[in-house]
Structures are given as C-alpha cells and as structure tokens.
Amino acid sequence: MVHELSHAGMALLFGHKINRLVLLTNPFQPDKENRLGYVAHSWQPKNKYQQLGNFFIGLAPIIGITLLTGITTQLLWPQVFHVQTVGWRIFSQAPWWHLAVWLVIVINLNLAMNLSRADWLNVWHGILYYSLLLLFIGLVMGLFISDPWLIVETAGYWLGLVWMIDMGISILMLILAKILD
C-alpha cells in the first residue's frame, strides 16, 4: 500500500490526474499484469512539468519508503543518527522492543521497494527533464554555495544513513531469499 500511495502522492504533486487507485488486489486471481496494486494516471504530454513528474512518479516507492524508513528510525532508534554513538553501544542505548518493532517495520517497507516495468517506463518518460533539472540545480548551487560539505552536513548525512539502512536490509533479504530458494 505504501508503494501505491507513494505513486499516487507523487502523481498529485506533479499535477497528474489519478484515474484509478487500487491499493491491494488478490495476487492469486488471474491478472495479466500479476500486480498487487496499481495507480492509473494520465497527464498532458506537452506539459514539461508533468513529464518531469513521470520520473519521480516511477521512483516514488523508493523515495516514499526511504522517507518512512528514516522517520521510523528517527522515532524508534534515533541513536543511529548520532555520530558520537559508535559500535555496539548503538544497540544498547535503545530498548529491545524499539529495535524489534523497527526491524519489522523496515523489513516490511523494504519488501515494497521493488519497481515494476510500468514504474521503470515512467522513469524513462521523465529522465530527460530530470537530467536538465539536475544540471540547472548543480549550476545554481555551484554559483551560490562555496562549501559543498554544507549539503552533506545537513540533509546528506541523514539521507545517506537511511539509504544505507534500506540497502542493507534489502541485501540481507536477497541473501536470505537465495538461501531459502
């Protein structure tokens, strides 16, 4: 459901019309798409903003799940974000039940992070405009920010840690799936 709500939220943000939102379907019913849920949306092909939105709509589950992982970690295990907390002390400073609840939530979130072919197709529809936006932002930041570490020290550190948590959990689930297969 988080996967589909991420798509829908991003579609609304970029002015797309949501034609149909299905959060959960029966995966055992015959469906030519074999999908658990979907968001059917439409946009104006000549609208550059909406075309850029396709990139973000396609990647929305990764963005939404990363954000929820960060918020969950901030609420249940904030010690992870303290630079001075290193080693095994990071585990001893949080109640065990916080860690257990955190692990269940993060694993469940990461199970929904996979992107379908339709998601990747959306990404490709908007990648040109995303690249141009990134170039523009990079040029503007290069002109006005004299210390690039300012970005890392603010949002970059938090996002980097959350991304490492997501990737670590995903790799562990992949290894576990290969072992059990």
Secondary structure, 3 states (H helix, E strand, C coil): CHHHHHHHHHHHHCCCEEEEEECCCCCCCCCCCCCCCEEEEECCCCCHHHHHHHHHHHHHHHHHHHHHHHHHHHHHCHHHHCCCCCCCHHHHCCCHHHHHHHHHHHHHHHHCCCCCHHHHHHHHHHHHHHHHHHHHHHHHHHHHCCCCHHHHHHHHHHHHHHHHHHHHHHHHHHHHHHHHC
